[in-house]
């Protein structure tokens, strides 16, 4: 091998080494950027998890509040239905008494005792 051949081989090796060094620097920079993106994404994911937990808690609290309100409403409607039944029974009883009074008044007008 001549000195010129050796010089070409050495130049080739140095050139390849320089290219490899540039490629490694690019990979290191790319890795650094990827790590920064990962940290940013991890922060966002943590934030999203916290928000999701808050939303779930709020949903559970709302469901519990709605269930309690539904139960109170159901109880109030049941009490209202009972009161309605008592009112209807009372009106029916009053109607019966009124009918009896009307019958008495008619009997007295139609020939019963006229001492009214």
Secondary structure, 3 states (H helix, E strand, C coil): CCHHHHHHHHHHHHHHHHHHHHHHHHHHHHHHHHHHHHHHHHHHHHHHHHHHHHHHHHHHHHHHHHHHHHHHHHHHHHHHHHHHHHHHHHHHHHHHHHHHHHHHHHHHHCCCCCCC
